[in-house]
């Protein structure tokens, strides 16, 4: 058995004799709305064109991420919208929004990476537990012409 490289014996998992386990980050890359070419173009516009609403996608935090914190959020589209697009992450189980400043794609852009307003994670609501249900809320749809929304969320 090969152990993953770590910077010191004490940072190996407790099961291997260490005292301070290192949590490897977990990332979700979620396609909330499909790209136009998905499934050979057989999807309806309602599955492709970004629209506002809560719970556009919901997923559950697995056991491996129990006790981790949301550390990274980026959103992207395959076709830019004519207006700003805003996305919130909401922990349904704890009934809290996880972002104090929502993830934003500026009008005409493809990613929140280039947004003038960076996403801000709420430090009081970023902790997740095994089984927490996280939902993606689209608060502004990019003018109704953005397509193929994706969300990347990282936990560590």
C-alpha positions in Angstrom: 0.0 0.0 0.0 1.3 3.4 -0.9 0.6 6.3 1.4 -0.1 9.8 -0.1 2.8 12.2 0.2 2.5 14.5 3.2 4.9 16.9 4.8 5.5 15.0 8.1 4.6 11.9 9.9 2.4 13.7 12.4 0.2 14.9 9.6 -0.6 11.4 8.4 -4.2 10.2 9.1 -4.8 9.0 12.7 -5.3 5.5 11.3 -1.7 5.5 10.2 -0.3 6.7 13.6 -0.5 10.4 13.1 -1.9 12.9 15.5 -3.1 15.7 13.2 -5.1 14.4 10.1 -5.0 16.5 7.0 -8.4 16.9 5.3 -8.1 16.8 1.6 -10.3 19.3 -0.1 -13.4 18.1 -1.9 -14.8 19.8 -5.0 -18.2 19.6 -6.6 -18.5 20.7 -10.2 -22.2 20.8 -11.0 -23.9 21.5 -14.3 -27.1 23.2 -13.3 -28.3 24.0 -16.8 -27.0 21.9 -19.8 -25.0 23.2 -22.7 -27.0 23.5 -26.0 -25.1 20.5 -27.5 -25.8 18.1 -24.7 -27.4 14.9 -25.7 -27.1 15.8 -29.4 -29.2 18.9 -28.9 -32.3 17.0 -27.8 -32.9 19.1 -24.6 -35.6 21.7 -24.3 -34.7 25.4 -23.7 -35.9 25.0 -20.1 -33.0 22.6 -19.5 -30.5 24.9 -21.1 -31.4 28.6 -20.7 -30.7 29.9 -17.1 -33.8 30.9 -15.2 -34.3 32.3 -11.7 -35.5 30.3 -8.8 -34.5 28.5 -5.6 -33.4 24.8 -5.6 -32.2 24.7 -9.2 -29.9 21.8 -8.0 -29.7 20.2 -4.6 -27.0 17.8 -3.4 -26.0 16.2 -0.1 -22.7 16.6 1.7 -21.0 13.1 2.0 -19.4 11.7 5.1 -15.9 12.5 3.8 -16.7 16.2 4.0 -18.3 16.2 7.5 -16.9 19.1 9.5 -15.3 20.9 6.4 -15.9 24.5 5.4 -17.0 26.0 2.1 -13.7 27.5 0.8 -14.3 28.2 -2.9 -17.1 29.1 -5.2 -17.1 29.8 -8.9 -19.9 29.9 -11.4 -19.7 29.8 -15.2 -21.9 29.7 -18.3 -21.4 28.3 -21.8 -23.2 31.3 -23.4 -22.9 34.8 -21.8 -26.0 36.7 -20.7 -26.9 40.3 -21.5 -27.2 41.1 -17.8 -25.5 40.1 -14.5 -26.1 36.6 -13.2 -26.2 35.9 -9.5 -26.1 32.6 -7.6 -26.5 31.8 -3.9 -25.6 28.6 -2.1 -28.1 27.8 0.6 -27.7 25.1 3.3 -31.2 23.7 3.6 -30.5 21.6 6.6 -29.1 24.5 8.6 -31.5 27.1 7.0 -28.7 29.5 6.1 -27.3 31.2 3.1 -23.6 30.4 2.7 -22.5 33.5 0.8 -22.7 37.1 2.1 -21.9 38.3 -1.4 -23.4 36.0 -4.1 -21.4 34.6 -6.9 -21.7 36.9 -9.9 -21.0 36.7 -13.6 -21.0 40.2 -15.1 -23.0 40.9 -18.2 -21.2 39.5 -21.3 -18.8 37.4 -19.3 -18.5 33.6 -19.0 -17.2 33.2 -15.5 -17.4 34.7 -12.0 -13.5 34.5 -12.1 -13.5 37.8 -13.9 -16.3 39.5 -11.9 -15.7 43.0 -10.6 -17.5 41.9 -7.4 -15.9 38.8 -5.9 -17.9 36.1 -4.1 -17.7 36.3 -0.3 -18.3 33.2 1.8 -20.1 33.7 5.1 -17.6 32.6 7.8 -20.4 32.0 10.2 -22.4 29.7 7.8 -19.6 27.9 5.9 -19.4 24.8 8.1 -21.1 21.7 6.7 -22.0 18.3 8.2 -22.5 14.8 6.8 -26.0 14.8 5.3 -26.5 18.6 4.9 -28.5 19.4 1.9 -27.1 22.3 -0.2 -29.1 24.0 -2.8 -28.2 26.3 -5.7 -30.4 29.4 -6.0 -30.4 31.5 -9.2 -31.3 35.0 -8.0 -30.7 36.8 -11.3 -30.7 34.9 -14.6 -28.3 37.0 -16.7 -31.0 38.7 -18.7 -32.8 35.5 -19.7 -30.3 34.6 -22.4 -27.4 33.0 -20.5 -27.0 29.3 -21.1 -25.3 26.3 -19.6 -24.8 27.4 -16.0 -22.3 25.4 -13.9 -21.2 25.8 -10.3 -17.9 24.7 -8.7 -17.9 24.5 -4.9 -14.9 23.5 -2.8 -14.8 22.3 0.8 -11.7 21.9 3.1 
